[in-house]
Amino acid sequence: MHLEVENHVHLVAYVKCKGTCDQIQTQYQYDGIHDCLSAAIVPGSGDKKCRFGCIGYGSCVKACAFDAIHIIDGIVEVDQDKCKSCQNVWMFCPQHLIEKWYLMKQIVMLDAIVMIKELLLIKL
């Protein structure tokens, strides 16, 4: 029986908003440019009633060269396996909701069985 453990730590983008469409109501119909930077200058910072959360028009999605960021249910989600922490997306969030965090993973190999545990995210 052979046991091997590897720890991997890398930087990833982390989004501080969890206000999905079913949790946040809209306050008006926004018909402007579908871009977070443009919507943020409209009074109320976009059409959602929560003026501190993700605007959801995907400025960061367009800025990500690694296809690691997507709009899902009205907010940004990061595929941490694809994220290269290139820092291209940080400046495209007018709400400053995207931060750099350390992602720690542990890979445990027992003979031919491989288990991957996501241990924790730590703010940088």
C-alpha positions as CSV (number, residue, x, y, z in Angstrom):
1,M,0.0,0.0,0.0
2,H,1.5,3.3,-1.1
3,L,0.3,6.7,0.3
4,E,1.4,10.0,-1.1
5,V,0.1,13.5,-0.2
6,E,0.7,16.7,-2.1
7,N,-0.3,20.2,-1.1
8,H,-1.0,22.8,-3.8
9,V,-1.4,26.5,-3.1
10,H,-2.2,29.1,-5.8
11,L,-3.8,32.5,-6.1
12,V,-7.4,32.7,-7.5
13,A,-10.0,35.3,-8.0
14,Y,-12.7,35.3,-5.4
15,V,-16.1,37.1,-5.7
16,K,-17.5,38.6,-2.5
17,C,-21.1,38.7,-3.7
18,K,-23.6,35.8,-3.3
19,G,-26.7,37.7,-4.2
20,T,-28.2,35.5,-7.0
21,C,-31.3,36.5,-9.0
22,D,-33.7,34.7,-6.7
23,Q,-32.4,36.7,-3.7
24,I,-32.1,40.2,-5.3
25,Q,-35.0,42.1,-6.9
26,T,-34.6,44.6,-9.7
27,Q,-35.5,48.2,-9.1
28,Y,-35.9,49.3,-12.8
29,Q,-35.4,48.2,-16.4
30,Y,-31.9,49.0,-17.4
31,D,-31.6,49.6,-21.2
32,G,-28.1,51.0,-21.4
33,I,-24.8,49.4,-22.4
34,H,-24.6,45.9,-20.9
35,D,-21.3,46.5,-19.2
36,C,-20.8,46.9,-15.4
37,L,-18.7,50.0,-15.7
38,S,-21.4,51.7,-17.7
39,A,-24.3,50.5,-15.5
40,A,-22.4,51.6,-12.3
41,I,-22.7,55.3,-13.2
42,V,-26.5,55.1,-13.4
43,P,-28.0,56.2,-10.0
44,G,-28.3,53.1,-7.8
45,S,-25.3,51.4,-9.4
46,G,-27.3,49.2,-11.8
47,D,-30.7,47.8,-11.9
48,K,-30.5,45.5,-8.8
49,K,-31.9,46.7,-5.5
50,C,-28.7,45.8,-3.8
51,R,-26.4,48.6,-4.7
52,F,-23.3,47.0,-3.2
53,G,-23.5,43.7,-5.0
54,C,-22.5,42.3,-8.4
55,I,-24.0,44.3,-11.2
56,G,-24.0,41.2,-13.4
57,Y,-23.3,42.5,-16.9
58,G,-20.0,40.7,-17.2
59,S,-17.2,43.3,-17.6
60,C,-14.9,40.8,-15.7
61,V,-16.1,37.9,-17.9
62,K,-14.9,39.8,-21.0
63,A,-11.6,40.7,-19.3
64,C,-10.7,37.1,-18.4
65,A,-8.5,35.5,-21.1
66,F,-8.7,32.1,-19.5
67,D,-12.5,31.5,-19.6
68,A,-12.5,31.2,-15.8
69,I,-15.3,33.7,-15.0
70,H,-19.0,33.3,-15.9
71,I,-22.3,35.0,-15.0
72,I,-24.4,32.3,-13.4
73,D,-27.8,33.2,-12.0
74,G,-27.1,37.0,-12.2
75,I,-23.7,37.0,-10.4
76,V,-20.1,36.2,-11.2
77,E,-18.7,32.8,-10.5
78,V,-15.0,31.9,-10.8
79,D,-13.9,28.4,-12.0
80,Q,-10.9,28.2,-9.7
81,D,-9.3,25.4,-11.6
82,K,-9.1,27.7,-14.7
83,C,-8.2,30.9,-12.9
84,K,-4.6,31.9,-13.3
85,S,-4.8,35.0,-11.0
86,C,-3.6,37.1,-13.9
87,Q,-5.2,40.2,-12.3
88,N,-6.8,41.4,-15.5
89,V,-10.3,41.3,-14.0
90,W,-9.7,43.2,-10.8
91,M,-10.0,46.7,-12.4
92,F,-13.2,45.8,-14.3
93,C,-15.4,45.4,-11.3
94,P,-16.7,48.8,-10.3
95,Q,-18.1,47.4,-7.0
96,H,-14.6,46.0,-6.1
97,L,-16.0,42.6,-5.4
98,I,-13.2,40.5,-6.9
99,E,-10.2,39.9,-4.7
100,K,-7.1,37.7,-4.7
101,W,-7.3,34.7,-2.4
102,Y,-5.1,31.7,-1.8
103,L,-6.7,28.4,-2.7
104,M,-5.2,25.4,-0.9
105,K,-5.8,21.9,-2.2
106,Q,-4.5,18.6,-0.9
107,I,-4.1,15.7,-3.3
108,V,-4.1,12.3,-1.6
109,M,-3.0,9.3,-3.6
110,L,-3.5,5.8,-2.1
111,D,-2.3,3.3,-4.7
112,A,-4.6,4.0,-7.7
113,I,-7.1,6.1,-5.8
114,V,-6.8,9.9,-6.0
115,M,-8.8,12.2,-3.8
116,I,-8.6,16.0,-4.1
117,K,-9.7,18.1,-1.1
118,E,-10.2,21.8,-1.4
119,L,-9.0,22.9,2.0
120,L,-9.7,26.6,2.3
121,L,-9.6,30.0,0.8
122,I,-7.4,32.6,2.5
123,K,-7.7,36.3,1.8
124,L,-4.4,37.8,0.5
